Amino acid sequence: MLSFLVLFLSSQLSKLLLMNKIKSILTGLAVVLLMAACGDDTGTTDTEAPRDELIVGTWQSVVHRQDGNVVTGEGYREFEFRDNGTVLIEEFEEDGSPIDNIEDNWALTESDERIQFDTEGQYDVIKMNADSMTLEYNKPDPFSGDLILHSDDFLKQ
């Protein structure tokens, strides 16, 4: 009977030690996962620098959409945002021949989610990082006068 009791207690002790090892392993794994989840994100984010700094420079449109549809066969635009609050907006043919340009003033508003121009109106900043940005804006259709949603993807030059 004593040997049975020793054998029983021994098996229970082994189970308890095994459960403690499993518990320690799971706790360690949880700590590692928690540290990885809370660590610094070194990837490119939409907040690399303040937008009023990121926007300064020359941006060339590479994709133009009207009401969500990609428009091809048209020229492109360049925005040269200056840190003094002015911008040069140039329009070009597909072959790079200049069409028109305008000097304007700009300011970021609405928690840096919108660019307000003096003559061009307001553009919503959909995405912006050091290399690219997407802007949305409404312009009236030249024939009907109805507002058309435009969306342009830009690359920094």
Protein Blocks (a to p, Z undefined) as FASTA:
>chain_A
ZZmmmmmmmmmmmmmmmmmmmmmmmmmmmmmmmmmmmmccfbdcfklbafklmmgccddd
fbdceehiacehiacddddddfkopacdddddfkopafbdcddddddeehhiaccdfklo
paddfbdcfkbccdddddddfklopacddddddddZZ
